[in-house]
Amino acid sequence: MSLKSLALIENWPVPTAAAGVVRADGTVLGLSGPVGQRFPLASVTKPLAAYAVLVAYEEGAIELDEPAGPAGATVRHLLAHTSGLAFDDERVMFGPGERRLYSNTGFEQLGDHVAKATEIPFPEYLRQAVLEPLGMTSTTLSGSPAKDAVSTVEDLLRFAAEVQQPRLLDPRTVAEAMSVQYPGTKGVLPGYGHQNPNDWGLGFEIRDGKSPHWTGASSSPRTFGHFGQSGTFLWIDPDAGVACVALTDRAFGDWAIEAWPGFTDAVLAEAA
């Protein structure tokens, strides 16, 4: 079975696009475009970084509720974008847990926290904890754990299969990661404006009832994942039992807001 709906990426107004869909058991339902080409992930880096943080937690190097980041905040606050840190600098805008303030700085402080606890630089820890065990040989992180990974559709499908049917983590830890942290917290979803509530898990954004949203109208409320400003996304729909990755080389903008939801609905309809 090869999903015809994936060919819709050929109509996107981008120089290059690649996409793929994978089931929980690792069965690839379809591929389109140069799936072995490396693309900058931008914020799709965050789920990879979060997974490495959760490995560090399961290894006993850190605890989710230990202090990290600004005063009063924890590892959990940083993962869930509720530490109060500003988007891209170290100003503290709110008290921990008060608002969902999306923060690259928070993920950079997470990386520093894990590096200090494990005595391994975070990019190397990510490689050892996640990338190498999953065979993600084309994925690298050089710089910020918030935004500086480069990867391929093929590699991210391996990751998406892992998240659906975990081997590196206890399934209960992954269930926690895709569960709403600090329910009822409002905030801005970048590119889509104020959301109340703006639900988030541990490093993964949760769709729930958000509108507008970058996933599809038929995406289940339990759908979780991330998109990136480099024109990239990864979503996992547990109710449909599939995950989808799309990578492009055009920055996120109106074209993506227009193209992505219909594409997702077409993929879900065909995968069903």
FENVEN-V624701 format. One record per helix or strand of 2 or more residues. SS is the DSSP state (alpha for helix, beta for strand). FROM is the first residue (numbers start at 0). TO is the last residue. Records with the same first field share a line. If there is no record, write none. Layout:
SS: FROM-TO + FROM-TO
This chain:
alpha: 3-10 + 41-57 + 74-78 + 103-117 + 121-130 + 152-163 + 170-176 + 253-270
beta: 16-22 + 27-31 + 38-39 + 139-140 + 148-150 + 186-188 + 192-194 + 204-205 + 223-227 + 231-236 + 241-247
